[in-house]
Amino acid sequence: MPEPPRDWNQRYATGQTPWDSGTPSQEMERVIGEWNIAPSRALEIGCGTGTNAVWLARQGFRVTAVDLVPLAIERAVARAKSAGVSVDFRAASLLDPDIVAQLTTGGSYPFVFDRGVYHCLREENLAAFLEMIKRVTQRGSHYLLLAGNANDPAPPDQGPPRVTADTLLAELGPPFELMQLREFHFDGVTVDGTTLNPLAWSALWRRK
């Protein structure tokens, strides 16, 4: 049975954002370092309050970052200003073809980062998500995807939506070549004062 629509803006307003740790993703930092992904035009989808986008900008990436939630984007803009970096933040739906057209006005992106968008939007409209991710990438683009892992032994209501490795390969394999797939734990997830470490997938893809 499908989940009821999420009121993301309300969750930010009330602080119900366990995924928003306020620190950059250690897994993103690891992958960029180990794979020597050089600074370039980068797109972060589902950027939240901008922690990862600001980190990327500090490394020399020219970052565009998108989130559905206007309140999250307001906070992201303030974070970037405080950090003294420039990030093109946008409050928009990634499933809107007109928004995707605007994002790609200057061309597609050599690097795309996704911490938790695919595993949500695939349940809402997989076809539209796949069309979006193909449009914002080009041949040779790297796409780093962090998603909930169906191997997590914790109860399903503890943590993000989950997918299997076979699902990842079936849904993203046609347009992308899988460079690395590994299990890791999401860091900085806190629910009601309790720190959780949901099992996740780290999938680095390269556009065919």
N, C-alpha and C positions, 0 to 999 in steps of 0.2 A: 504494500500500500504506500503510495507516495507521501512524503512528509508534507505538512502544511507549509505555505510560503514563509520564508524567514524574514523577519523585520530587522534587517541588518542595522539600520540607522538607530533604532530603538536599543539594540544591543550595545552599540557604542555609547549611546547616551546614558545607559544605566551601568556601564562597565562590565557587561557580560561578554567579554572578549578574551577568553582564555588563551587564544592563539597569539595575542598581541603582547609579546614579552618585553618589548622596548629595547631589545638587543638584536644585532644582526644574526642571521641564521649561520650557525657554525658549519652546517653542511654546505651552504652556498660558498662560504669562504674556502672550505676545503677543496671543493670541485674546481673553482676558479684557479686556485693555486696549483693543484696537482695537474690540471690539464692545460695550464699556461694560457688561459683564455685572456687575450689581450684586450685592453680598454677599446671600446668601440661604441657605436650607437646601441643602446640597450633599452629594452622594454620590460618593465615589471608589470605583470597582470595580477590584480588583487593585492595592491600595495599596502592596504591598511593605512596606518599612521606614518608610513614612510621610512621606517627604520632601515630596511634593506636598500631602498632606493638611495637614501642618503649615503650609506656605506659605499654603494657602487659609484656614486658621484665622487666621493672622496678618493676612489682608486683611479679616477680619470675617465670613467664611462660617461657618455652623454645620454642622460637617462630621461625617458618618458615613463611615467608611472600612472596606472589607472586603477580606480576602485569604484564600485557601485555606490558607495556611501559618502554623501557630501560631507558629513561630520568628520569622517576619517580623513578626507582630503584636506579639510581645514586644518586639522592637527598636523598633517604631513607637511603642508606649506610652512607652518610655524616651525616645525622641526628643521626643515632645510634652511630656513632663514637663520635660525639660531646656530646651525652648523656652518653657515657661511658658504653653502654650496647651491648650485642652480640645478633644479629638477623641474621638468615640465609635468606637473601633476594635473590629472583630469578626473572629474567625477562623471562616470559614464558606464553604460552597460556594454560589455564586450560582445553581447549577442546581437547588438544593433549594427547592421551592415553599414549604415551611414557613419557611425562612430569609427568603425574599423577603417573605412575609407579615409576619414580624417587622420587617423593615426599613421596611415601609410602614405600620406601626401609627400613626405620627403623620402619615400622608399621604405623597404622592409628593414628588419633589424638583424644584425649579425648575432645578437645574444638576447634571449628571452628567458626571464625567470618567473617561475610559477610555484608559489608555496601555498597549495591548498585550493586552487581555483578549479583545475580539471576535475578533482574528485567530487566537487559540488555541482559544477555546470553539466557534467556528463549525465547527471540524473535529471537535469532540467531540460536540456536540449543538446544532445551529443552532436548531432549533425551541424548545428550552428557553431558549436565550440570548435569542431574540427575545421570548419570552413574559416573561422577566425584565425586559428593558429597557423593554417597554411598561408593565409594572406599576409600575416605580419612577419613571416619568415621567408627566406630565399635559399637557394641551393648553397649548402655549406653552413647555414646558420646553426648555432648551438641553442638548444632548448633544454633548460634544466627544470625538471618537474619533480616536486616533492609532494607525495600523496599518501593518504592513509593506506595501511597494509592489512589485507584480509587475514594474514597469519597472526595478527595480534590476538593473544589469548584473553584479553580483557573483555568484559561485556560490551556489546555493540554500542550502547549508549554512552560509553566512556571514551571519548575521543572523536576524531573526524570520520567522515565517510570512508569506507575501505574498498579497495579493489585488489584483485589477484594479479599476479605477474602475467598470466595468460591474457587477462583482460587488457592490461597495458599494451602488450604486444599486438593484440588483435585490433585495438582501436587506434593506436598511434603508429604501428609498424608500416602501414602503407605509405605515408608521406615521409617518414623518418627512419634513419638507421640508428639502432640502439648502440651507443658507445659504451655505456656502463650502467648496470643495474645492481644496486646494493641495498641491503636493509640498514636502517639507522633509526634513531629515536628522535622525534621532534623535541627540541629543547625549549625550556621556558614556558611550558603550558601549565597554568595554575587555575584550578577550579575550586571555589569556596575555600581558598587558603591552602589547598592541598596541591602539591606539585605532581603532575603526571608526566609520563614520558611515553606517549603513544608510539607504537611501532609504525614505521613508515617506509615508503620506497623512495630512494633517490635514483632518478632515471635521467641520464644525460643522453640526449638525442642529437643527431645531426641531420639536417634536412637533405633529402636526396635530390 
